[in-house]
Amino acid sequence: MRFRIVTVLPALALSIIYPALAANNVDQPTKTAGPIKSLAVDQKSDARYVITTVPQESAMERFEMKDAQGRNIAYVAMTDGDVGGLVFVDNKLTGAVSKQDALAFYSCRGYASATKYHWAKDANAWIEGLLAASQPTSAINLQFSGKSSWRSIVEVVNNPSLSQIGSLVDIGTNPLGILRKLNNARESMAERELFEKTRLRLMEVTTGTSEGKVAEIIKPEDVSFAVGGLVMAYPRFSIEYFIADGTVKAIQQPSFHVLSHKQAALFYVTNAKWEMCTPENWRNAMPVVNIPIPAVSTTPPAQTTEPK
């Protein structure tokens, strides 16, 4: 009888405990919903929705900031598909950027952050160059293969929310081992839930938010006292904020501050002319990649993907 009790315990424990864990799994919706294969964007599309909906495995970077004219600028660059990046001004799609320019804009700002000071110190000058480089666009359809590259956000950031809970199937028949494993699973789940809640709160931060409000969510994991401001970096959450005069001036994902000092190879391009990586000359710094952006539609696509 003792043998029967011991062998039944794992199955009994799994049947009681595992459904509760699965029900609280923050990744559950993502697993049931299929991967995004395309995203139609037009003048009615919400900028923040678009830049956060582009899959992490297809996104090279995303940022938001206010320019010298007080306009809200949002940008997302892609590693996947034919479009290099999309630019939004005051929440409306205004332009598409070539793969060539998206790469140059990314790598040069990483180089500047590694060798001089955080790029957001000269954000207005960089943004002027980005707007000049973008091709006027009123509607475009993004296509995603689901394959990540070494520059995509999901590849360059060690995101704890993506880690999997240890398997509960191979825990053996030792009752103490079973309870210990289930205990660890509960702790891991609690940590993941807290991480996800914190990540969502950080993603809700907008330009103009006070430094204190950001710190209330969670203290910064890394800080850089940059020229003209302060960088509050959260590498685990793949995001950072450039603070000046006590408020958020720019939001960057992933954290250029951390990457430029610890993984600068992610900005490397063979035969680049690094001395040209300035707000005025960055477009001429990278070797030609010969990937043009697709023809741009002047009429809205048949379907747009919008939050309900």
C-alpha positions as a LaTeX table, in Angstrom:
\begin{tabular}{lrrr}
\hline
Residue & $x$ (\AA) & $y$ (\AA) & $z$ (\AA) \\
\hline
Met1 & 0.00 & 0.00 & 0.00 \\
Arg2 & 2.87 & 2.36 & 0.82 \\
Phe3 & 4.32 & 1.80 & $-2.63$ \\
Arg4 & 0.98 & 2.65 & $-4.24$ \\
Ile5 & 0.68 & 5.93 & $-2.30$ \\
Val6 & 4.16 & 7.08 & $-3.31$ \\
Thr7 & 3.68 & 6.33 & $-7.00$ \\
Val8 & 0.29 & 8.01 & $-7.15$ \\
Leu9 & 1.45 & 11.21 & $-5.45$ \\
Pro10 & 3.15 & 12.81 & $-8.48$ \\
Ala11 & 0.08 & 12.39 & $-10.65$ \\
Leu12 & $-2.18$ & 13.63 & $-7.87$ \\
Ala13 & 0.03 & 16.64 & $-7.18$ \\
Leu14 & 0.20 & 17.51 & $-10.86$ \\
Ser15 & $-3.56$ & 17.22 & $-11.31$ \\
Ile16 & $-4.20$ & 19.60 & $-8.40$ \\
Ile17 & $-1.33$ & 22.08 & $-8.64$ \\
Tyr18 & $-0.42$ & 22.33 & $-12.32$ \\
Pro19 & $-3.81$ & 23.61 & $-13.56$ \\
Ala20 & $-3.56$ & 26.43 & $-11.02$ \\
Leu21 & $-0.12$ & 27.33 & $-12.30$ \\
Ala22 & $-1.24$ & 27.19 & $-15.91$ \\
Ala23 & $-4.22$ & 29.40 & $-15.18$ \\
Asn24 & $-1.90$ & 32.09 & $-13.81$ \\
Asn25 & 0.73 & 31.76 & $-16.53$ \\
Val26 & 1.29 & 35.26 & $-17.93$ \\
Asp27 & 2.49 & 33.74 & $-21.21$ \\
Gln28 & $-0.71$ & 31.76 & $-21.69$ \\
Pro29 & $-2.48$ & 34.24 & $-24.03$ \\
Thr30 & 0.60 & 34.42 & $-26.23$ \\
Lys31 & 0.73 & 30.67 & $-26.52$ \\
Thr32 & $-2.87$ & 30.30 & $-27.55$ \\
Ala33 & $-2.88$ & 33.24 & $-29.94$ \\
Gly34 & $-0.97$ & 32.62 & $-33.16$ \\
Pro35 & 2.11 & 34.67 & $-34.07$ \\
Ile36 & 1.51 & 37.93 & $-35.92$ \\
Lys37 & 2.23 & 37.44 & $-39.61$ \\
Ser38 & 1.25 & 40.89 & $-40.88$ \\
Leu39 & 0.26 & 44.33 & $-39.65$ \\
Ala40 & $-1.59$ & 46.88 & $-41.78$ \\
Val41 & $-0.75$ & 50.46 & $-40.85$ \\
Asp42 & $-2.40$ & 53.66 & $-42.10$ \\
Gln43 & $-3.30$ & 57.18 & $-41.00$ \\
Lys44 & $-5.86$ & 55.86 & $-38.51$ \\
Ser45 & $-3.40$ & 53.56 & $-36.78$ \\
Asp46 & $-2.33$ & 54.38 & $-33.24$ \\
Ala47 & 1.45 & 54.90 & $-33.11$ \\
Arg48 & 2.05 & 53.34 & $-29.71$ \\
Tyr49 & $-0.10$ & 50.34 & $-30.59$ \\
Val50 & 1.86 & 49.75 & $-33.80$ \\
Ile51 & 5.34 & 50.07 & $-32.33$ \\
Thr52 & 4.50 & 47.77 & $-29.42$ \\
Thr53 & 2.64 & 45.24 & $-31.61$ \\
Val54 & 5.55 & 44.60 & $-33.97$ \\
Pro55 & 6.83 & 41.24 & $-32.63$ \\
Gln56 & 9.99 & 41.42 & $-30.52$ \\
Glu57 & 11.67 & 38.88 & $-32.77$ \\
Ser58 & 11.10 & 41.24 & $-35.72$ \\
Ala59 & 11.85 & 44.56 & $-33.99$ \\
Met60 & 15.36 & 46.01 & $-33.99$ \\
Glu61 & 14.42 & 48.96 & $-31.79$ \\
Arg62 & 11.58 & 51.24 & $-30.77$ \\
Phe63 & 11.57 & 54.67 & $-29.22$ \\
Glu64 & 9.36 & 57.64 & $-28.41$ \\
Met65 & 10.34 & 61.26 & $-27.74$ \\
Lys66 & 9.26 & 64.87 & $-28.08$ \\
Asp67 & 11.18 & 66.99 & $-30.57$ \\
Ala68 & 12.15 & 70.67 & $-30.29$ \\
Gln69 & 8.75 & 71.65 & $-31.72$ \\
Gly70 & 6.89 & 69.71 & $-29.04$ \\
Arg71 & 5.76 & 67.00 & $-31.46$ \\
Asn72 & 5.63 & 63.40 & $-30.26$ \\
Ile73 & 7.89 & 61.23 & $-32.43$ \\
Ala74 & 7.52 & 57.43 & $-32.40$ \\
Tyr75 & 9.72 & 55.03 & $-34.34$ \\
Val76 & 10.06 & 51.29 & $-34.81$ \\
Ala77 & 12.81 & 49.60 & $-36.85$ \\
Met78 & 12.46 & 46.07 & $-38.17$ \\
Thr79 & 14.93 & 43.25 & $-38.72$ \\
Asp80 & 12.26 & 41.30 & $-40.60$ \\
Gly81 & 10.54 & 42.07 & $-43.92$ \\
Asp82 & 11.33 & 44.69 & $-46.55$ \\
Val83 & 10.55 & 47.82 & $-44.53$ \\
Gly84 & 13.41 & 49.21 & $-42.46$ \\
Gly85 & 11.32 & 51.32 & $-40.09$ \\
Leu86 & 8.22 & 53.44 & $-39.62$ \\
Val87 & 8.07 & 57.01 & $-38.30$ \\
Phe88 & 5.03 & 58.53 & $-36.57$ \\
Val89 & 4.56 & 62.22 & $-35.80$ \\
Asp90 & 1.90 & 63.18 & $-33.26$ \\
Asn91 & 0.52 & 59.64 & $-33.37$ \\
Lys92 & 0.12 & 59.53 & $-37.18$ \\
Leu93 & 2.12 & 57.51 & $-39.69$ \\
Thr94 & 4.28 & 59.91 & $-41.71$ \\
Gly95 & 7.10 & 57.95 & $-43.29$ \\
Ala96 & 8.92 & 54.68 & $-43.99$ \\
Val97 & 12.67 & 54.23 & $-43.68$ \\
Ser98 & 14.83 & 51.96 & $-45.84$ \\
Lys99 & 16.70 & 48.98 & $-44.40$ \\
Gln100 & 19.93 & 50.84 & $-45.16$ \\
Asp101 & 18.94 & 53.90 & $-43.15$ \\
Ala102 & 17.40 & 51.90 & $-40.30$ \\
Leu103 & 20.68 & 50.03 & $-39.86$ \\
Ala104 & 22.76 & 53.22 & $-40.04$ \\
Phe105 & 20.50 & 55.04 & $-37.59$ \\
Tyr106 & 20.71 & 52.13 & $-35.12$ \\
Ser107 & 24.44 & 51.45 & $-35.37$ \\
Cys108 & 25.56 & 55.06 & $-35.36$ \\
Arg109 & 23.53 & 55.94 & $-32.28$ \\
Gly110 & 24.97 & 52.88 & $-30.55$ \\
Tyr111 & 28.47 & 54.01 & $-31.51$ \\
Ala112 & 27.80 & 57.54 & $-30.27$ \\
Ser113 & 26.44 & 56.20 & $-26.97$ \\
Ala114 & 29.51 & 53.99 & $-26.51$ \\
Thr115 & 32.19 & 56.54 & $-27.34$ \\
Lys116 & 30.74 & 59.97 & $-26.47$ \\
Tyr117 & 27.46 & 60.32 & $-24.62$ \\
His118 & 23.97 & 58.91 & $-24.82$ \\
Trp119 & 22.47 & 59.70 & $-28.21$ \\
Ala120 & 19.34 & 61.26 & $-26.65$ \\
Lys121 & 21.45 & 64.20 & $-25.51$ \\
Asp122 & 21.35 & 65.27 & $-29.20$ \\
Ala123 & 17.99 & 63.63 & $-29.87$ \\
Asn124 & 16.52 & 66.57 & $-31.78$ \\
Ala125 & 19.38 & 66.57 & $-34.28$ \\
Trp126 & 19.16 & 62.79 & $-34.78$ \\
Ile127 & 15.39 & 63.00 & $-35.27$ \\
Glu128 & 15.72 & 65.73 & $-37.88$ \\
Gly129 & 17.96 & 63.40 & $-39.84$ \\
Leu130 & 15.53 & 60.49 & $-39.44$ \\
Leu131 & 12.58 & 62.58 & $-40.66$ \\
Ala132 & 14.63 & 63.76 & $-43.64$ \\
Ala133 & 15.54 & 60.17 & $-44.50$ \\
Ser134 & 11.97 & 58.84 & $-44.34$ \\
Gln135 & 9.85 & 58.48 & $-47.45$ \\
Pro136 & 6.37 & 60.02 & $-47.01$ \\
Thr137 & 3.93 & 57.19 & $-46.37$ \\
Ser138 & 0.21 & 57.09 & $-45.69$ \\
Ala139 & $-0.37$ & 53.33 & $-45.62$ \\
Ile140 & 1.82 & 50.25 & $-45.59$ \\
Asn141 & 1.51 & 46.54 & $-44.84$ \\
Leu142 & 4.21 & 44.91 & $-42.73$ \\
Gln143 & 5.01 & 41.23 & $-43.17$ \\
Phe144 & 6.65 & 39.11 & $-40.48$ \\
Ser145 & 8.28 & 35.70 & $-40.93$ \\
Gly146 & 8.50 & 34.95 & $-37.21$ \\
Lys147 & 12.28 & 34.50 & $-37.46$ \\
Ser148 & 14.45 & 36.59 & $-35.19$ \\
Ser149 & 17.89 & 37.96 & $-36.01$ \\
Trp150 & 20.82 & 38.74 & $-33.75$ \\
Arg151 & 19.81 & 42.42 & $-33.70$ \\
Ser152 & 16.15 & 41.87 & $-32.85$ \\
Ile153 & 15.02 & 42.91 & $-29.39$ \\
Val154 & 14.15 & 39.37 & $-28.38$ \\
Glu155 & 17.67 & 38.20 & $-29.28$ \\
Val156 & 19.66 & 40.98 & $-27.58$ \\
Val157 & 17.76 & 41.09 & $-24.29$ \\
Asn158 & 17.66 & 38.39 & $-21.64$ \\
Asn159 & 13.99 & 38.74 & $-20.80$ \\
Pro160 & 12.98 & 36.70 & $-17.73$ \\
Ser161 & 9.34 & 36.65 & $-18.89$ \\
Leu162 & 10.42 & 34.37 & $-21.76$ \\
Ser163 & 12.01 & 31.74 & $-19.52$ \\
Gln164 & 10.13 & 28.52 & $-19.10$ \\
Ile165 & 9.14 & 26.93 & $-15.80$ \\
Gly166 & 11.03 & 23.73 & $-15.10$ \\
Ser167 & 9.21 & 20.61 & $-16.17$ \\
Leu168 & 6.95 & 19.09 & $-13.53$ \\
Val169 & 6.82 & 15.77 & $-15.33$ \\
Asp170 & 10.34 & 14.50 & $-14.57$ \\
Ile171 & 10.40 & 15.25 & $-10.82$ \\
Gly172 & 10.58 & 11.61 & $-9.71$ \\
Thr173 & 8.60 & 9.90 & $-6.96$ \\
Asn174 & 10.25 & 11.27 & $-3.81$ \\
Pro175 & 7.51 & 13.16 & $-1.91$ \\
Leu176 & 9.98 & 15.73 & $-0.52$ \\
Gly177 & 11.39 & 16.29 & $-4.02$ \\
Ile178 & 7.88 & 16.74 & $-5.41$ \\
Leu179 & 6.94 & 19.34 & $-2.80$ \\
Arg180 & 10.25 & 21.17 & $-3.25$ \\
Lys181 & 9.78 & 21.26 & $-7.01$ \\
Leu182 & 6.20 & 22.52 & $-6.72$ \\
Asn183 & 7.33 & 25.14 & $-4.23$ \\
Asn184 & 9.99 & 26.36 & $-6.65$ \\
Ala185 & 7.40 & 26.42 & $-9.42$ \\
Arg186 & 5.10 & 28.60 & $-7.32$ \\
Glu187 & 7.98 & 30.99 & $-6.55$ \\
Ser188 & 8.98 & 31.14 & $-10.21$ \\
Met189 & 5.40 & 31.85 & $-11.22$ \\
Ala190 & 5.07 & 34.62 & $-8.65$ \\
Glu191 & 8.29 & 36.18 & $-9.90$ \\
Arg192 & 7.07 & 35.99 & $-13.49$ \\
Glu193 & 3.74 & 37.56 & $-12.62$ \\
Leu194 & 5.49 & 40.40 & $-10.77$ \\
Phe195 & 7.90 & 40.83 & $-13.68$ \\
Glu196 & 5.07 & 41.01 & $-16.20$ \\
Lys197 & 3.09 & 43.52 & $-14.14$ \\
Thr198 & 6.18 & 45.70 & $-13.75$ \\
Arg199 & 6.99 & 45.43 & $-17.46$ \\
Leu200 & 3.48 & 46.55 & $-18.42$ \\
Arg201 & 3.69 & 49.52 & $-16.02$ \\
Leu202 & 7.03 & 50.55 & $-17.51$ \\
Met203 & 5.60 & 50.27 & $-21.02$ \\
Glu204 & 2.81 & 52.67 & $-20.00$ \\
Val205 & 5.33 & 55.43 & $-19.23$ \\
Thr206 & 5.13 & 58.24 & $-21.80$ \\
Thr207 & 7.26 & 61.28 & $-22.59$ \\
Gly208 & 6.64 & 63.97 & $-20.02$ \\
Thr209 & 6.28 & 61.51 & $-17.13$ \\
Ser210 & 8.21 & 62.69 & $-14.08$ \\
Glu211 & 11.40 & 60.95 & $-12.98$ \\
Gly212 & 9.77 & 60.24 & $-9.61$ \\
Lys213 & 6.81 & 58.44 & $-11.20$ \\
Val214 & 9.17 & 56.13 & $-13.10$ \\
Ala215 & 11.20 & 55.40 & $-9.96$ \\
Glu216 & 7.98 & 54.59 & $-8.08$ \\
Ile217 & 7.33 & 51.70 & $-10.47$ \\
Ile218 & 10.78 & 50.21 & $-9.82$ \\
Lys219 & 14.18 & 51.67 & $-9.00$ \\
Pro220 & 16.49 & 51.77 & $-12.08$ \\
Glu221 & 18.72 & 48.73 & $-12.58$ \\
Asp222 & 21.45 & 50.93 & $-14.04$ \\
Val223 & 21.99 & 54.69 & $-14.13$ \\
Ser224 & 24.20 & 56.88 & $-16.30$ \\
Phe225 & 24.73 & 60.51 & $-15.41$ \\
Ala226 & 24.93 & 61.62 & $-19.02$ \\
Val227 & 25.73 & 65.04 & $-20.45$ \\
Gly228 & 22.49 & 67.01 & $-20.45$ \\
Gly229 & 20.48 & 64.45 & $-18.56$ \\
Leu230 & 20.17 & 61.13 & $-16.80$ \\
Val231 & 19.65 & 57.65 & $-18.24$ \\
Met232 & 17.49 & 55.32 & $-16.16$ \\
Ala233 & 18.08 & 51.87 & $-17.62$ \\
Tyr234 & 16.12 & 48.65 & $-17.08$ \\
Pro235 & 18.00 & 46.00 & $-19.09$ \\
Arg236 & 15.86 & 43.12 & $-17.75$ \\
Phe237 & 12.80 & 44.88 & $-19.12$ \\
Ser238 & 14.59 & 45.89 & $-22.36$ \\
Ile239 & 13.83 & 49.59 & $-21.88$ \\
Glu240 & 15.45 & 52.84 & $-20.76$ \\
Tyr241 & 14.43 & 56.46 & $-20.22$ \\
Phe242 & 16.40 & 59.61 & $-20.90$ \\
Ile243 & 15.54 & 62.12 & $-18.18$ \\
Ala244 & 16.16 & 65.87 & $-18.46$ \\
Asp245 & 14.76 & 68.62 & $-16.25$ \\
Gly246 & 13.07 & 65.97 & $-14.14$ \\
Thr247 & 10.91 & 64.43 & $-16.88$ \\
Val248 & 11.13 & 61.67 & $-19.50$ \\
Lys249 & 12.37 & 63.10 & $-22.79$ \\
Ala250 & 12.99 & 59.86 & $-24.68$ \\
Ile251 & 12.03 & 56.19 & $-24.28$ \\
Gln252 & 14.33 & 53.64 & $-25.90$ \\
Gln253 & 13.98 & 49.90 & $-26.37$ \\
Pro254 & 16.27 & 48.02 & $-25.99$ \\
Ser255 & 18.57 & 49.87 & $-23.59$ \\
Phe256 & 21.26 & 51.54 & $-25.70$ \\
His257 & 23.06 & 52.61 & $-22.52$ \\
Val258 & 23.59 & 49.01 & $-21.44$ \\
Leu259 & 24.19 & 47.54 & $-24.89$ \\
Ser260 & 26.71 & 50.19 & $-25.93$ \\
His261 & 28.82 & 49.51 & $-22.84$ \\
Lys262 & 28.42 & 45.74 & $-22.52$ \\
Gln263 & 27.42 & 44.38 & $-25.95$ \\
Ala264 & 28.72 & 46.97 & $-28.40$ \\
Ala265 & 29.20 & 44.25 & $-31.03$ \\
Leu266 & 25.44 & 44.45 & $-31.63$ \\
Phe267 & 26.04 & 47.82 & $-33.30$ \\
Tyr268 & 29.00 & 46.65 & $-35.38$ \\
Val269 & 28.84 & 46.73 & $-39.18$ \\
Thr270 & 31.80 & 45.65 & $-41.30$ \\
Asn271 & 33.62 & 48.49 & $-43.07$ \\
Ala272 & 31.51 & 51.21 & $-41.48$ \\
Lys273 & 32.90 & 54.74 & $-41.45$ \\
Trp274 & 32.45 & 55.29 & $-37.75$ \\
Glu275 & 33.82 & 58.81 & $-37.79$ \\
Met276 & 30.73 & 59.78 & $-39.81$ \\
Cys277 & 28.36 & 58.60 & $-37.08$ \\
Thr278 & 27.08 & 62.04 & $-36.19$ \\
Pro279 & 23.54 & 63.46 & $-36.22$ \\
Glu280 & 24.39 & 65.19 & $-39.51$ \\
Asn281 & 26.24 & 62.43 & $-41.41$ \\
Trp282 & 24.99 & 59.07 & $-40.10$ \\
Arg283 & 23.31 & 58.14 & $-43.40$ \\
Asn284 & 26.72 & 57.99 & $-45.09$ \\
Ala285 & 28.42 & 55.91 & $-42.41$ \\
Met286 & 27.24 & 52.43 & $-43.37$ \\
Pro287 & 28.17 & 50.38 & $-46.45$ \\
Val288 & 25.27 & 50.03 & $-48.90$ \\
Val289 & 23.04 & 47.04 & $-48.12$ \\
Asn290 & 20.98 & 47.34 & $-51.31$ \\
Ile291 & 17.60 & 46.56 & $-49.77$ \\
Pro292 & 15.09 & 49.22 & $-50.95$ \\
Ile293 & 11.80 & 49.81 & $-49.17$ \\
Pro294 & 8.76 & 48.53 & $-51.10$ \\
Ala295 & 6.49 & 50.70 & $-53.19$ \\
Val296 & 4.33 & 52.81 & $-50.93$ \\
Ser297 & 0.55 & 52.82 & $-51.17$ \\
Thr298 & $-1.29$ & 56.13 & $-51.11$ \\
Thr299 & $-4.61$ & 54.52 & $-50.23$ \\
Pro300 & $-5.48$ & 52.72 & $-46.99$ \\
Pro301 & $-5.09$ & 48.90 & $-47.04$ \\
Ala302 & $-8.16$ & 46.72 & $-47.14$ \\
Gln303 & $-7.83$ & 45.83 & $-43.45$ \\
Thr304 & $-6.13$ & 47.53 & $-40.56$ \\
Thr305 & $-5.10$ & 45.89 & $-37.34$ \\
Glu306 & $-6.35$ & 48.00 & $-34.48$ \\
Pro307 & $-7.08$ & 47.34 & $-30.81$ \\
Lys308 & $-10.70$ & 46.58 & $-30.11$ \\
\hline
\end{tabular}
